[in-house]
Amino acid sequence: MTMDNPSASAEGESRKVVILSSDAMGVLPLKVVVPLTPWKEGYASAPWMVRLPPVLHSGLESPMAADALQVRSVASARLSKRLGELPESHIAQITAAISIVLEGRAP
């Protein structure tokens, strides 16, 4: 999914995100997301960075990193374009990384 960037300095730009929340959760028009950034090998030692390869139907064209340290809720209206779907195993890795961040424990 891409998310419109509200900052004036990045007008017209969007950011790739993974939506983690279910449509069945809550009544507010919010989604829990984790932003994506291009993968760098230096991220491999950070337990909150999850490497996402460009798998079939994901919409990813190159390896990306899901940055669990930046998990947040965003207004559904900011989500602009669905890129694809990640395998459940990748979602599980991201949620495990979020647990590490929230619990403050090493893997």
VEXZAMI-869463 format. One record per atom (N, C-alpha, C): x, y, z; atom name. Coordinates in pm, 1 decimal. Layout:
BEGIN
@X: X	Y: Y	Z: Z	a: CA
...
# end
This chain:
BEGIN
@X: 86.2	Y: -115.4	Z: 0.0	a: N
@X: 0.0	Y: 0.0	Z: 0.0	a: CA
@X: 90.5	Y: 121.1	Z: 0.0	a: C
@X: 48.1	Y: 227.4	Z: -63.4	a: N
@X: 121.0	Y: 352.7	Z: -53.0	a: CA
@X: 38.9	Y: 449.4	Z: 30.3	a: C
@X: 109.8	Y: 540.0	Z: 97.0	a: N
@X: 47.5	Y: 636.3	Z: 185.1	a: CA
@X: 90.5	Y: 774.5	Z: 138.7	a: C
@X: -6.3	Y: 863.7	Z: 121.4	a: N
@X: 26.8	Y: 1000.4	Z: 84.8	a: CA
@X: 106.1	Y: 1064.4	Z: 196.5	a: C
@X: 210.1	Y: 1141.5	Z: 158.5	a: N
@X: 295.1	Y: 1207.8	Z: 255.4	a: CA
@X: 241.2	Y: 1348.0	Z: 280.7	a: C
@X: 200.0	Y: 1379.0	Z: 404.5	a: N
@X: 138.8	Y: 1508.1	Z: 431.1	a: CA
@X: 236.7	Y: 1623.4	Z: 444.3	a: C
@X: 366.6	Y: 1597.7	Z: 446.7	a: N
@X: 461.2	Y: 1706.4	Z: 469.3	a: CA
@X: 472.7	Y: 1793.3	Z: 344.2	a: C
@X: 479.5	Y: 1921.2	Z: 364.5	a: N
@X: 486.5	Y: 2015.1	Z: 251.8	a: CA
@X: 613.5	Y: 1995.6	Z: 170.7	a: C
@X: 721.6	Y: 1954.4	Z: 235.3	a: N
@X: 848.0	Y: 1937.9	Z: 164.5	a: CA
@X: 845.7	Y: 1816.6	Z: 72.4	a: C
@X: 750.6	Y: 1727.1	Z: 92.7	a: N
@X: 743.4	Y: 1605.8	Z: 10.0	a: CA
@X: 609.9	Y: 1599.1	Z: -62.4	a: C
@X: 556.4	Y: 1714.7	Z: -98.5	a: N
@X: 425.2	Y: 1719.2	Z: -161.9	a: CA
@X: 422.0	Y: 1632.3	Z: -286.8	a: C
@X: 316.7	Y: 1554.8	Z: -299.6	a: N
@X: 301.5	Y: 1468.5	Z: -416.0	a: CA
@X: 373.6	Y: 1335.9	Z: -404.7	a: C
@X: 451.2	Y: 1315.9	Z: -298.9	a: N
@X: 523.0	Y: 1189.9	Z: -280.1	a: CA
@X: 437.6	Y: 1094.3	Z: -198.0	a: C
@X: 468.2	Y: 965.9	Z: -211.2	a: N
@X: 400.0	Y: 867.0	Z: -128.9	a: CA
@X: 504.1	Y: 773.6	Z: -69.4	a: C
@X: 463.3	Y: 702.1	Z: 33.3	a: N
@X: 552.2	Y: 609.2	Z: 102.7	a: CA
@X: 486.2	Y: 473.3	Z: 107.9	a: C
@X: 564.9	Y: 370.0	Z: 83.9	a: N
@X: 512.0	Y: 233.8	Z: 92.1	a: CA
@X: 498.6	Y: 194.8	Z: 238.3	a: C
@X: 387.3	Y: 126.4	Z: 268.8	a: N
@X: 361.2	Y: 79.5	Z: 403.8	a: CA
@X: 299.2	Y: -59.8	Z: 396.9	a: C
@X: 307.9	Y: -131.6	Z: 507.3	a: N
@X: 237.3	Y: -258.1	Z: 524.8	a: CA
@X: 123.9	Y: -231.5	Z: 623.0	a: C
@X: 2.3	Y: -266.0	Z: 584.3	a: N
@X: -112.2	Y: -252.1	Z: 674.4	a: CA
@X: -120.0	Y: -377.4	Z: 760.4	a: C
@X: -124.1	Y: -357.0	Z: 891.6	a: N
@X: -128.2	Y: -469.6	Z: 984.5	a: CA
@X: -263.9	Y: -487.4	Z: 1050.7	a: C
@X: -343.7	Y: -383.0	Z: 1055.3	a: N
@X: -471.9	Y: -392.7	Z: 1124.6	a: CA
@X: -578.1	Y: -454.6	Z: 1035.1	a: C
@X: -673.6	Y: -516.4	Z: 1100.2	a: N
@X: -784.3	Y: -580.8	Z: 1030.9	a: CA
@X: -897.2	Y: -481.4	Z: 1008.6	a: C
@X: -971.6	Y: -499.1	Z: 900.6	a: N
@X: -1088.9	Y: -415.1	Z: 876.0	a: CA
@X: -1194.5	Y: -436.3	Z: 983.3	a: C
@X: -1191.5	Y: -550.7	Z: 1050.9	a: N
@X: -1291.4	Y: -582.3	Z: 1152.9	a: CA
@X: -1262.6	Y: -511.4	Z: 1285.9	a: C
@X: -1145.1	Y: -452.3	Z: 1299.4	a: N
@X: -1106.2	Y: -388.8	Z: 1425.5	a: CA
@X: -1144.4	Y: -241.7	Z: 1427.3	a: C
@X: -1212.5	Y: -201.2	Z: 1531.2	a: N
@X: -1240.2	Y: -61.2	Z: 1556.4	a: CA
@X: -1342.0	Y: 0.4	Z: 1462.8	a: C
@X: -1391.3	Y: 114.7	Z: 1503.6	a: N
@X: -1489.4	Y: 186.7	Z: 1423.0	a: CA
@X: -1430.5	Y: 314.7	Z: 1364.8	a: C
@X: -1314.0	Y: 354.8	Z: 1412.3	a: N
@X: -1250.2	Y: 475.1	Z: 1360.5	a: CA
@X: -1187.0	Y: 445.0	Z: 1224.9	a: C
@X: -1181.7	Y: 542.8	Z: 1136.0	a: N
@X: -1121.6	Y: 521.6	Z: 1004.3	a: CA
@X: -968.3	Y: 529.1	Z: 1010.3	a: C
@X: -909.2	Y: 435.9	Z: 1085.1	a: N
@X: -764.0	Y: 429.9	Z: 1103.4	a: CA
@X: -712.2	Y: 292.6	Z: 1065.2	a: C
@X: -585.9	Y: 288.7	Z: 1023.2	a: N
@X: -516.2	Y: 163.2	Z: 996.0	a: CA
@X: -382.4	Y: 167.2	Z: 1068.4	a: C
@X: -341.8	Y: 53.4	Z: 1124.6	a: N
@X: -209.5	Y: 40.9	Z: 1184.1	a: CA
@X: -115.8	Y: -2.6	Z: 1072.3	a: C
@X: -8.9	Y: 75.8	Z: 1052.5	a: N
@X: 83.6	Y: 49.8	Z: 942.5	a: CA
@X: 228.0	Y: 49.3	Z: 992.0	a: C
@X: 312.7	Y: -13.1	Z: 911.5	a: N
@X: 457.0	Y: -8.3	Z: 931.3	a: CA
@X: 515.8	Y: 41.4	Z: 799.7	a: C
@X: 595.4	Y: 148.4	Z: 803.4	a: N
@X: 652.3	Y: 200.2	Z: 679.7	a: CA
@X: 764.3	Y: 111.7	Z: 625.6	a: C
@X: 781.6	Y: 118.8	Z: 494.2	a: N
@X: 887.7	Y: 44.6	Z: 426.1	a: CA
@X: 993.7	Y: 141.1	Z: 375.5	a: C
@X: 1116.0	Y: 92.7	Z: 372.7	a: N
@X: 1228.8	Y: 168.1	Z: 320.1	a: CA
@X: 1316.3	Y: 70.7	Z: 241.0	a: C
@X: 1390.0	Y: 117.6	Z: 141.3	a: N
@X: 1476.9	Y: 24.7	Z: 68.0	a: CA
@X: 1574.2	Y: -46.5	Z: 162.3	a: C
@X: 1591.1	Y: -176.6	Z: 138.9	a: N
@X: 1676.8	Y: -258.3	Z: 224.6	a: CA
@X: 1823.3	Y: -220.9	Z: 207.6	a: C
@X: 1893.7	Y: -214.6	Z: 321.5	a: N
@X: 2039.3	Y: -196.5	Z: 324.8	a: CA
@X: 2094.4	Y: -305.7	Z: 414.8	a: C
@X: 2206.0	Y: -362.2	Z: 378.4	a: N
@X: 2262.8	Y: -473.7	Z: 456.1	a: CA
@X: 2290.5	Y: -435.7	Z: 601.3	a: C
@X: 2315.2	Y: -309.2	Z: 626.9	a: N
@X: 2338.4	Y: -263.9	Z: 764.3	a: CA
@X: 2218.2	Y: -283.7	Z: 855.2	a: C
@X: 2098.5	Y: -298.8	Z: 796.4	a: N
@X: 1977.2	Y: -320.1	Z: 875.2	a: CA
@X: 1970.2	Y: -461.6	Z: 933.9	a: C
@X: 2049.6	Y: -552.8	Z: 881.8	a: N
@X: 2040.7	Y: -693.6	Z: 923.0	a: CA
@X: 2063.4	Y: -712.3	Z: 1073.1	a: C
@X: 2138.5	Y: -623.4	Z: 1135.1	a: N
@X: 2166.7	Y: -637.7	Z: 1278.4	a: CA
@X: 2061.7	Y: -571.6	Z: 1367.2	a: C
@X: 1965.8	Y: -502.1	Z: 1307.6	a: N
@X: 1861.2	Y: -433.9	Z: 1384.8	a: CA
@X: 1738.4	Y: -523.5	Z: 1395.1	a: C
@X: 1702.1	Y: -568.1	Z: 1514.6	a: N
@X: 1590.6	Y: -662.6	Z: 1528.4	a: CA
@X: 1454.5	Y: -603.1	Z: 1491.5	a: C
@X: 1444.1	Y: -471.5	Z: 1481.9	a: N
@X: 1316.8	Y: -408.4	Z: 1445.6	a: CA
@X: 1301.2	Y: -389.0	Z: 1295.0	a: C
@X: 1405.7	Y: -420.7	Z: 1218.6	a: N
@X: 1400.3	Y: -408.4	Z: 1072.4	a: CA
@X: 1379.0	Y: -548.3	Z: 1013.1	a: C
@X: 1272.7	Y: -564.8	Z: 936.5	a: N
@X: 1239.3	Y: -694.6	Z: 877.5	a: CA
@X: 1259.7	Y: -686.2	Z: 727.0	a: C
@X: 1346.7	Y: -773.7	Z: 675.1	a: N
@X: 1372.9	Y: -775.5	Z: 530.6	a: CA
@X: 1256.1	Y: -840.9	Z: 457.6	a: C
@X: 1206.0	Y: -770.8	Z: 356.4	a: N
@X: 1095.4	Y: -821.0	Z: 274.5	a: CA
@X: 1143.1	Y: -833.4	Z: 130.6	a: C
@X: 1159.7	Y: -956.1	Z: 81.2	a: N
@X: 1201.7	Y: -973.5	Z: -57.5	a: CA
@X: 1084.5	Y: -947.3	Z: -152.4	a: C
@X: 1112.4	Y: -920.7	Z: -279.0	a: N
@X: 1004.7	Y: -897.1	Z: -376.0	a: CA
@X: 938.1	Y: -1027.3	Z: -419.6	a: C
@X: 850.4	Y: -1079.4	Z: -334.5	a: N
@X: 782.3	Y: -1206.1	Z: -362.8	a: CA
@X: 660.7	Y: -1183.5	Z: -452.4	a: C
@X: 613.9	Y: -1290.4	Z: -511.6	a: N
@X: 498.9	Y: -1287.8	Z: -601.9	a: CA
@X: 377.4	Y: -1223.2	Z: -535.3	a: C
@X: 311.7	Y: -1135.6	Z: -605.2	a: N
@X: 190.1	Y: -1065.9	Z: -562.1	a: CA
@X: 212.3	Y: -963.4	Z: -451.1	a: C
@X: 337.9	Y: -935.0	Z: -414.9	a: N
@X: 362.6	Y: -837.5	Z: -308.5	a: CA
@X: 360.8	Y: -694.1	Z: -359.2	a: C
@X: 387.0	Y: -676.4	Z: -487.3	a: N
@X: 396.9	Y: -541.9	Z: -542.1	a: CA
@X: 533.0	Y: -478.5	Z: -518.9	a: C
@X: 621.2	Y: -550.8	Z: -451.3	a: N
@X: 756.6	Y: -499.2	Z: -427.5	a: CA
@X: 845.5	Y: -533.2	Z: -546.4	a: C
@X: 924.0	Y: -436.4	Z: -590.3	a: N
@X: 1013.2	Y: -457.7	Z: -704.3	a: CA
@X: 1156.0	Y: -486.1	Z: -661.7	a: C
@X: 1187.9	Y: -456.0	Z: -536.6	a: N
@X: 1321.2	Y: -479.6	Z: -482.7	a: CA
@X: 1306.6	Y: -507.3	Z: -333.3	a: C
@X: 1411.0	Y: -561.3	Z: -269.0	a: N
@X: 1400.7	Y: -586.6	Z: -124.7	a: CA
@X: 1373.5	Y: -457.7	Z: -47.7	a: C
@X: 1284.9	Y: -468.3	Z: 49.3	a: N
@X: 1248.5	Y: -354.6	Z: 133.4	a: CA
@X: 1265.6	Y: -394.0	Z: 279.4	a: C
@X: 1271.8	Y: -294.1	Z: 367.2	a: N
@X: 1278.1	Y: -316.0	Z: 511.2	a: CA
@X: 1151.9	Y: -259.8	Z: 573.3	a: C
@X: 1083.3	Y: -341.0	Z: 652.7	a: N
@X: 970.6	Y: -294.8	Z: 732.5	a: CA
@X: 1028.4	Y: -246.2	Z: 864.6	a: C
@X: 1010.1	Y: -119.4	Z: 895.0	a: N
@X: 1068.8	Y: -58.2	Z: 1013.4	a: CA
@X: 968.4	Y: -60.8	Z: 1128.8	a: C
@X: 974.5	Y: -166.3	Z: 1209.7	a: N
@X: 878.7	Y: -186.5	Z: 1319.3	a: CA
@X: 890.0	Y: -78.4	Z: 1426.8	a: C
@X: 1001.5	Y: -9.3	Z: 1432.8	a: N
@X: 1017.4	Y: 98.6	Z: 1530.1	a: CA
@X: 926.6	Y: 216.8	Z: 1495.9	a: C
@X: 878.9	Y: 222.8	Z: 1370.9	a: N
@X: 794.2	Y: 333.5	Z: 1327.4	a: CA
@X: 647.9	Y: 292.8	Z: 1309.9	a: C
@X: 603.7	Y: 187.3	Z: 1376.7	a: N
@X: 463.1	Y: 146.2	Z: 1369.1	a: CA
@X: 375.1	Y: 262.6	Z: 1412.6	a: C
@X: 263.1	Y: 282.2	Z: 1343.4	a: N
@X: 175.2	Y: 394.9	Z: 1374.7	a: CA
@X: 35.6	Y: 372.4	Z: 1320.1	a: C
@X: -56.9	Y: 452.2	Z: 1366.7	a: N
@X: -191.7	Y: 455.0	Z: 1310.2	a: CA
@X: -199.9	Y: 574.4	Z: 1216.6	a: C
@X: -264.6	Y: 552.9	Z: 1102.2	a: N
@X: -284.7	Y: 661.8	Z: 1006.9	a: CA
@X: -430.8	Y: 660.5	Z: 961.2	a: C
@X: -477.6	Y: 774.8	Z: 918.5	a: N
@X: -613.1	Y: 784.7	Z: 866.0	a: CA
@X: -624.0	Y: 702.4	Z: 738.2	a: C
@X: -730.3	Y: 626.0	Z: 727.9	a: N
@X: -751.9	Y: 543.8	Z: 608.1	a: CA
@X: -750.7	Y: 627.6	Z: 481.4	a: C
@X: -793.6	Y: 752.7	Z: 490.1	a: N
@X: -798.3	Y: 841.2	Z: 373.8	a: CA
@X: -660.1	Y: 869.5	Z: 316.8	a: C
@X: -555.4	Y: 852.6	Z: 397.3	a: N
@X: -418.3	Y: 875.6	Z: 348.3	a: CA
@X: -365.8	Y: 759.5	Z: 265.5	a: C
@X: -429.6	Y: 645.3	Z: 273.6	a: N
@X: -385.4	Y: 529.0	Z: 197.3	a: CA
@X: -437.8	Y: 541.5	Z: 55.2	a: C
@X: -346.7	Y: 538.0	Z: -42.1	a: N
@X: -387.4	Y: 574.4	Z: -176.8	a: CA
@X: -388.8	Y: 462.4	Z: -278.9	a: C
@X: -298.6	Y: 366.4	Z: -271.1	a: N
@X: -290.6	Y: 265.5	Z: -376.6	a: CA
@X: -244.2	Y: 132.0	Z: -319.7	a: C
@X: -322.2	Y: 29.2	Z: -343.8	a: N
@X: -283.5	Y: -105.6	Z: -300.0	a: CA
@X: -181.8	Y: -161.3	Z: -398.9	a: C
@X: -68.5	Y: -207.4	Z: -346.4	a: N
@X: 37.4	Y: -260.8	Z: -431.1	a: CA
@X: 32.2	Y: -411.7	Z: -443.8	a: C
@X: -11.9	Y: -479.7	Z: -338.5	a: N
@X: -13.8	Y: -625.3	Z: -340.2	a: CA
@X: -41.1	Y: -679.0	Z: -201.8	a: C
@X: -0.4	Y: -804.3	Z: -181.2	a: N
@X: -24.5	Y: -870.5	Z: -53.2	a: CA
@X: 98.9	Y: -951.4	Z: -15.8	a: C
@X: 137.9	Y: -940.3	Z: 111.2	a: N
@X: 252.3	Y: -1015.9	Z: 160.7	a: CA
@X: 208.0	Y: -1151.1	Z: 213.6	a: C
@X: 295.5	Y: -1251.1	Z: 204.3	a: N
@X: 263.9	Y: -1380.7	Z: 266.0	a: CA
@X: 248.4	Y: -1364.7	Z: 417.8	a: C
@X: 166.6	Y: -1448.5	Z: 475.7	a: N
@X: 141.4	Y: -1445.0	Z: 619.6	a: CA
@X: 271.2	Y: -1459.1	Z: 699.8	a: C
@X: 366.9	Y: -1534.9	Z: 649.4	a: N
@X: 494.2	Y: -1551.9	Z: 721.5	a: CA
@X: 568.5	Y: -1419.1	Z: 735.5	a: C
@X: 559.2	Y: -1332.6	Z: 636.2	a: N
@X: 624.6	Y: -1201.3	Z: 643.3	a: CA
@X: 552.0	Y: -1111.0	Z: 743.5	a: C
@X: 419.4	Y: -1117.5	Z: 743.6	a: N
@X: 341.6	Y: -1039.8	Z: 840.5	a: CA
@X: 377.3	Y: -1084.1	Z: 982.3	a: C
@X: 392.9	Y: -1214.9	Z: 1002.8	a: N
@X: 429.5	Y: -1267.8	Z: 1134.3	a: CA
@X: 567.1	Y: -1216.2	Z: 1177.9	a: C
@X: 660.9	Y: -1205.5	Z: 1085.5	a: N
@X: 793.7	Y: -1151.5	Z: 1117.7	a: CA
@X: 783.7	Y: -1005.1	Z: 1160.1	a: C
@X: 698.6	Y: -929.3	Z: 1092.1	a: N
@X: 681.8	Y: -787.8	Z: 1126.3	a: CA
@X: 617.4	Y: -774.7	Z: 1264.1	a: C
@X: 513.6	Y: -852.4	Z: 1291.9	a: N
@X: 447.9	Y: -842.9	Z: 1423.0	a: CA
@X: 542.0	Y: -888.1	Z: 1535.3	a: C
@X: 628.6	Y: -984.0	Z: 1507.0	a: N
@X: 727.9	Y: -1025.7	Z: 1606.8	a: CA
@X: 826.7	Y: -912.2	Z: 1633.9	a: C
@X: 865.7	Y: -841.1	Z: 1530.2	a: N
@X: 957.0	Y: -727.7	Z: 1547.2	a: CA
@X: 890.2	Y: -616.4	Z: 1627.6	a: C
@X: 760.8	Y: -594.9	Z: 1607.1	a: N
@X: 687.6	Y: -495.0	Z: 1684.9	a: CA
@X: 684.5	Y: -536.5	Z: 1831.6	a: C
@X: 666.7	Y: -663.7	Z: 1859.1	a: N
@X: 669.3	Y: -713.1	Z: 1997.5	a: CA
@X: 803.6	Y: -683.4	Z: 2062.9	a: C
@X: 911.2	Y: -701.3	Z: 1987.5	a: N
@X: 1044.8	Y: -671.6	Z: 2040.1	a: CA
@X: 1054.0	Y: -523.3	Z: 2076.4	a: C
@X: 1001.5	Y: -437.5	Z: 1990.3	a: N
@X: 1005.2	Y: -293.2	Z: 2013.9	a: CA
@X: 922.0	Y: -256.8	Z: 2136.3	a: C
@X: 800.6	Y: -308.3	Z: 2145.6	a: N
@X: 710.8	Y: -271.8	Z: 2255.0	a: CA
@X: 753.1	Y: -329.3	Z: 2389.6	a: C
@X: 810.3	Y: -447.7	Z: 2386.5	a: N
@X: 851.0	Y: -512.9	Z: 2511.1	a: CA
@X: 992.9	Y: -477.6	Z: 2552.0	a: C
@X: 1068.2	Y: -414.7	Z: 2460.1	a: N
@X: 1204.8	Y: -374.7	Z: 2491.4	a: CA
@X: 1296.6	Y: -489.9	Z: 2520.6	a: C
@X: 1275.6	Y: -599.9	Z: 2449.8	a: N
@X: 1359.5	Y: -717.9	Z: 2472.8	a: CA
@X: 1436.4	Y: -753.5	Z: 2345.9	a: C
@X: 1547.9	Y: -816.3	Z: 2364.4	a: N
@X: 1627.8	Y: -862.6	Z: 2251.2	a: CA
@X: 1567.7	Y: -992.4	Z: 2198.7	a: C
@X: 1586.4	Y: -1019.6	Z: 2069.2	a: N
@X: 1531.5	Y: -1144.9	Z: 2012.2	a: CA
@X: 1600.5	Y: -1267.7	Z: 2065.9	a: C
# end
